[in-house]
């Protein structure tokens, strides 16, 4: 609005406060939507209850963890810069003579005692400048620049002058920039803390960070509001792609100063950063927080406010000039060109030809080619992220290191592939946007369509590890069995984490959200990254059995998540309905984990003087198994779960017939398992793998192996895990999967016979659907093995 303001309209300050409050309330409402609850003063109404979830726990934990992480990075960055710029030799000697935490505490005390040197202040200015650029580029690259904000056209109709509206927009973008707050506030607070301001450091850091966030909001508004009126949509998408591409290297460069081993070119840049930058807004912010003299600090703060006010006034004047003809330069529909040669195009379409992938996959590739921002984000940004992290941390000073360090090569290969999946397969549902409902109208199940999408993104992500291994072999053409194993683990992780990414993307998707950014809950992205970091241990594990165990466990986790996601898909667009409770693979994995944790706790509690005997193990095993069984049955009873396993499954023939069938099939499978176990023991009798004789307290070992283990382990591995896998993949894949999981929880020397035992118990269970049959097989096998060892 450029004319006179009607009487009764709020003043400039009131309008700016209302706009900022509106933005904060929208963010709060989005956060409350993530938690699935209403505000304290919200009026209740009679309505269908929403879906239950545990997101209210996850979101605050993730937010607190991120704030703590950024604060710790800021602290270590300042201490490292202080060491390597002011006292390089003294700090190196202190770190070599004392534990790291003790040495870092002494370094922090020295930084507290002395004022910041000009060189250290210039280096801190460089770090603050990098973080300011991140606070500007991160929100700029995370939204569609070619489309105006949905509320902008509505706001210009309010009885508020355009200048006031622009000042309000800068204010709300300053306070509603979570990424910028995380980047700038901890660093500014740490600068004030080590300058001796004590507990005044957080509010002082917040005040200075707010000034810098105002400048970042101005730069962002000039880019996405002003340039939208002068650039076509294609160039705006290129600008968005460039912003998302530049943000990650700048962030990793800033983080690299927190690593003590960093002696790369970035540290040389910090040492040589010019002193005149202390007169720029980031430099004045550093001086205002770190100058020990009150006059110097207040003078720097006043100059910072003056410079910021001048820049903001000039920026708002430029924006008013750009928006003098309105806030929209073109309609929502973009122009297109008609295909030339209509008849020739029809003839080409009718001619049979070879095509890549399915129709849905070709559609995804075409959309990917049209959307440059998503193309860069999904296929190029992961390379930039991993490469920047290694380059700025000094771990990849030469590309030849890829070939020399096989574990580093495999870690880079898996890291890039997993990042590609997080930025592509994780967005499988979110990329459909408002057209998601159309997938439910096609004559194919949405599960099948998501599988095709997952296959496409998994194949694209698999190209990156292959390229990394090719480059590594080119610089070090030594291919041995160790490298083959690492390559197999890294390549196997791509399809495994494709399933995890797609499943977590389904859980994170909120199709009812009005804001595009709110349709993906960010906490699931951090959960995915945490799971990826766990898989990296498989590449650095000292023993091969540990690597195989991690691969099997993560593969089972991928299947369990996909099963949960598949059950959720038919109810995704319903805000209240949830799938009926059924026995799932995740139930078995949770029960198995709880079973082993309770065993360990039981042994700790029952131990005397730190020593545990065999009877302690038996008691802990029995208590843990009984607790898991009781809790599982209680949960199933409360949720009215279907498909709960039964010890004796009585069908039309009655319990007597069911008992006879379980006994027959159990004895038949037991004969096979015992014969294989006896043959295996005969082969290793004269080797180092021959197990020691049973202890003298044989009765406790019999109670554990013949009585307790068959009951509780078969309930978990056959009743829960096998049943969950069978519903997902069929009988034989379920038998193989449950047997593999059953085998890896046993000692490495017993993996082969225990795997065969798992197959036999699965066969017996499939034949009669009673847990009694696999329990008999398990008990007979354990008893026979004990007898052979004792003989």
URSULHU-V964523 format. One record per residue. N is the residue number from 1. SS is DSSP state (a for helix, b for strand, c for the rest). BURIAL is 1 if it has 16 or more other C-alpha atoms within 10 Angstrom, else 0. Layout:
BEGIN
N,SS,BURIAL
N,SS,BURIAL
END
This chain:
BEGIN
1,c,1
2,c,0
3,c,0
4,c,0
5,c,0
6,c,0
7,c,0
8,c,0
9,c,0
10,c,0
11,c,0
12,a,1
13,a,0
14,a,0
15,a,1
16,a,1
17,a,1
18,a,0
19,a,1
20,a,1
21,a,1
22,a,0
23,a,1
24,a,1
25,a,0
26,a,0
27,a,0
28,a,0
29,a,0
30,a,1
31,a,1
32,a,0
33,a,1
34,a,1
35,a,1
36,c,0
37,c,0
38,c,0
39,c,0
40,c,0
41,c,0
42,c,0
43,c,0
44,c,0
45,c,0
46,c,0
47,c,0
48,c,0
49,c,0
50,c,0
51,c,0
52,c,0
53,c,0
54,c,0
55,a,1
56,a,0
57,a,0
58,a,0
59,a,1
60,a,0
61,a,0
62,a,1
63,a,0
64,a,0
65,a,0
66,a,0
67,a,1
68,a,0
69,a,0
70,a,1
71,a,1
72,a,0
73,a,1
74,a,1
75,a,1
76,a,1
77,a,1
78,a,1
79,a,1
80,a,1
81,a,1
82,a,1
83,a,1
84,a,1
85,a,1
86,a,1
87,c,0
88,a,0
89,a,0
90,a,0
91,a,1
92,a,0
93,a,0
94,a,1
95,a,1
96,a,0
97,a,0
98,c,0
99,c,0
100,a,0
101,a,0
102,a,0
103,a,1
104,a,1
105,a,0
106,a,1
107,a,1
108,a,1
109,a,0
110,a,0
111,a,1
112,a,0
113,a,0
114,c,0
115,c,1
116,c,1
117,c,0
118,a,0
119,a,1
120,a,1
121,a,1
122,a,1
123,a,1
124,a,1
125,a,1
126,a,1
127,a,1
128,a,1
129,a,1
130,a,1
131,a,1
132,a,1
133,a,1
134,a,1
135,a,1
136,a,1
137,a,1
138,a,1
139,a,1
140,a,1
141,a,1
142,c,0
143,c,1
144,c,1
145,c,1
146,c,1
147,c,1
148,c,1
149,c,0
150,c,0
151,c,0
152,a,0
153,a,0
154,a,0
155,a,0
156,c,1
157,c,0
158,c,0
159,c,1
160,c,1
161,c,1
162,a,1
163,a,1
164,a,1
165,a,1
166,a,1
167,a,1
168,a,1
169,a,1
170,a,1
171,a,1
172,a,1
173,a,1
174,a,1
175,a,1
176,c,1
177,c,1
178,a,0
179,a,0
180,a,1
181,a,1
182,a,1
183,a,1
184,a,1
185,a,1
186,a,1
187,a,1
188,a,1
189,a,1
190,a,1
191,a,1
192,a,1
193,a,1
194,a,1
195,a,1
196,a,1
197,a,1
198,a,0
199,a,0
200,a,0
201,a,1
202,a,1
203,a,0
204,a,1
205,a,1
206,a,1
207,a,0
208,a,1
209,a,1
210,a,1
211,a,1
212,a,1
213,a,1
214,a,1
215,a,1
216,a,1
217,a,1
218,a,1
219,a,1
220,a,1
221,a,1
222,a,1
223,a,1
224,a,1
225,a,1
226,a,1
227,a,1
228,a,1
229,a,1
230,c,0
231,c,0
232,c,0
233,a,1
234,a,1
235,a,0
236,a,1
237,a,1
238,a,1
239,a,1
240,a,1
241,a,1
242,a,1
243,a,1
244,a,1
245,a,1
246,a,1
247,a,1
248,a,1
249,a,1
250,a,1
251,a,1
252,a,1
253,a,1
254,a,1
255,a,1
256,a,1
257,c,1
258,c,1
259,c,1
260,c,1
261,c,0
262,c,1
263,c,0
264,c,1
265,a,0
266,a,1
267,a,1
268,a,0
269,a,0
270,a,1
271,a,1
272,c,0
273,c,1
274,c,0
275,a,0
276,a,0
277,a,1
278,a,1
279,a,1
280,c,1
281,a,1
282,a,1
283,a,1
284,a,1
285,a,1
286,a,1
287,a,1
288,a,1
289,a,1
290,a,1
291,c,1
292,c,1
293,c,0
294,a,0
295,a,0
296,a,0
297,a,1
298,a,0
299,a,1
300,a,1
301,a,1
302,a,0
303,a,1
304,a,1
305,a,1
306,a,0
307,a,1
308,a,1
309,a,0
310,a,0
311,a,1
312,a,1
313,a,0
314,a,0
315,a,1
316,a,1
317,a,0
318,a,0
319,a,1
320,a,1
321,a,0
322,a,1
323,c,1
324,c,0
325,c,0
326,c,0
327,c,1
328,c,0
329,c,0
330,c,0
331,c,0
332,c,0
333,c,0
334,c,0
335,c,0
336,c,0
337,c,0
338,c,0
339,c,0
340,c,0
341,c,0
342,a,0
343,a,0
344,a,0
345,a,0
346,a,0
347,a,0
348,a,0
349,a,0
350,a,0
351,c,0
352,c,0
353,c,0
354,c,0
355,c,0
356,c,0
357,c,0
358,c,0
359,a,0
360,a,0
361,a,1
362,a,0
363,a,0
364,a,1
365,a,1
366,a,0
367,a,0
368,a,1
369,a,0
370,a,0
371,c,0
372,a,1
373,a,1
374,a,1
375,a,1
376,a,1
377,a,1
378,a,1
379,a,1
380,a,0
381,a,1
382,a,1
383,a,1
384,a,1
385,a,1
386,a,1
387,a,1
388,a,1
389,a,1
390,a,1
391,a,1
392,a,1
393,c,1
394,c,1
395,c,1
396,c,1
397,c,0
398,c,0
399,c,0
400,c,0
401,a,1
402,a,1
403,a,1
404,a,1
405,c,0
406,a,1
407,a,1
408,a,1
409,a,1
410,a,1
411,a,1
412,a,1
413,a,1
414,a,1
415,a,1
416,a,1
417,a,1
418,a,1
419,a,1
420,a,1
421,a,1
422,a,1
423,a,1
424,c,1
425,a,1
426,a,1
427,a,1
428,c,1
429,c,1
430,a,1
431,a,0
432,a,0
433,a,0
434,a,0
435,a,0
436,a,0
437,a,0
438,a,0
439,a,1
440,a,0
441,a,0
442,c,0
443,c,0
444,c,0
445,c,0
446,a,1
447,a,1
448,a,0
449,a,0
450,a,1
451,a,0
452,a,1
453,a,1
454,a,1
455,a,1
456,a,1
457,a,1
458,a,1
459,a,0
460,a,1
461,a,1
462,a,1
463,a,0
464,a,1
465,a,1
466,a,1
467,a,0
468,a,1
469,a,1
470,a,0
471,a,1
472,a,1
473,a,1
474,a,0
475,a,0
476,c,1
477,c,0
478,c,0
479,c,0
480,c,0
481,a,0
482,a,0
483,a,1
484,a,0
485,a,0
486,a,1
487,a,1
488,a,0
489,a,1
490,a,1
491,a,1
492,a,0
493,a,1
494,a,1
495,a,1
496,a,1
497,a,1
498,a,1
499,a,1
500,a,1
501,a,1
502,a,1
503,a,1
504,a,1
505,a,1
506,a,1
507,a,1
508,a,1
509,b,1
510,c,1
511,c,1
512,c,0
513,c,0
514,c,0
515,c,0
516,a,0
517,a,0
518,a,1
519,a,1
520,b,1
521,c,1
522,a,1
523,a,1
524,a,1
525,a,1
526,a,0
527,a,0
528,a,1
529,a,0
530,a,0
531,a,0
532,a,1
533,a,0
534,a,0
535,a,1
536,a,1
537,a,0
538,a,1
539,a,1
540,a,1
541,c,0
542,c,0
543,c,0
544,a,0
545,a,0
546,a,1
547,a,1
548,a,0
549,a,1
550,a,1
551,a,1
552,a,1
553,a,1
554,a,1
555,a,1
556,a,1
557,a,1
558,a,1
559,a,1
560,a,1
561,a,1
562,a,1
563,a,1
564,a,1
565,a,1
566,a,1
567,a,1
568,a,1
569,a,1
570,c,1
571,c,0
572,c,1
573,c,0
574,c,0
575,c,0
576,c,0
577,c,1
578,c,1
579,c,0
580,c,0
581,c,0
582,b,1
583,c,1
584,c,1
585,a,1
586,a,1
587,a,1
588,a,1
589,a,1
590,a,0
591,a,1
592,a,1
593,a,0
594,a,1
595,a,1
596,a,1
597,a,0
598,a,1
599,a,1
600,a,0
601,a,0
602,a,1
603,a,1
604,a,1
605,a,0
606,a,1
607,c,0
608,b,0
609,c,0
610,c,0
611,b,0
612,c,0
613,c,0
614,a,1
615,a,1
616,a,1
617,a,1
618,a,1
619,a,1
620,a,1
621,a,1
622,a,1
623,a,1
624,a,1
625,a,1
626,a,1
627,a,0
628,a,1
629,a,1
630,a,0
631,a,0
632,a,1
633,a,0
634,a,0
635,a,0
636,a,1
637,a,0
638,a,0
639,a,0
640,c,0
641,c,0
642,b,0
643,c,1
644,c,1
645,c,1
646,c,0
647,c,1
648,c,1
649,c,1
650,c,1
651,c,0
652,c,0
653,c,0
654,a,0
655,a,0
656,a,0
657,a,0
658,a,1
659,a,1
660,a,0
661,a,1
662,a,1
663,a,1
664,a,1
665,a,1
666,a,1
667,a,1
668,a,0
669,a,1
670,a,1
671,a,0
672,a,0
673,a,1
674,a,1
675,a,0
676,a,1
677,a,1
678,a,1
679,a,0
680,a,0
681,a,1
682,a,0
683,a,0
684,c,0
685,c,0
686,c,0
687,c,0
688,c,0
689,c,0
690,c,0
691,c,0
692,c,0
693,c,0
694,c,0
695,c,0
696,c,0
697,c,0
698,a,0
699,a,0
700,a,1
701,a,1
702,a,1
703,a,0
704,a,1
705,a,1
706,a,1
707,a,1
708,a,1
709,a,1
710,a,1
711,a,1
712,a,1
713,a,1
714,a,1
715,a,1
716,a,1
717,a,1
718,a,1
719,a,1
720,a,1
721,a,1
722,a,1
723,a,1
724,a,1
725,a,1
726,a,1
727,a,1
728,a,1
729,a,0
730,c,0
731,a,1
732,a,1
733,a,0
734,a,1
735,a,1
736,a,1
737,a,1
738,a,1
739,a,1
740,a,1
741,a,1
742,a,1
743,a,1
744,a,1
745,c,0
746,c,0
747,c,0
748,a,0
749,a,0
750,a,1
751,a,1
752,a,1
753,a,1
754,a,1
755,a,1
756,a,1
757,a,1
758,a,1
759,a,1
760,a,1
761,a,1
762,a,1
763,a,1
764,a,1
765,a,1
766,a,1
767,a,0
768,a,1
769,c,1
770,c,1
771,a,1
772,a,1
773,a,1
774,a,1
775,a,1
776,a,1
777,a,1
778,a,1
779,a,1
780,a,1
781,a,1
782,a,1
783,a,1
784,a,1
785,a,1
786,a,1
787,a,0
788,a,0
789,a,0
790,a,0
791,c,0
END
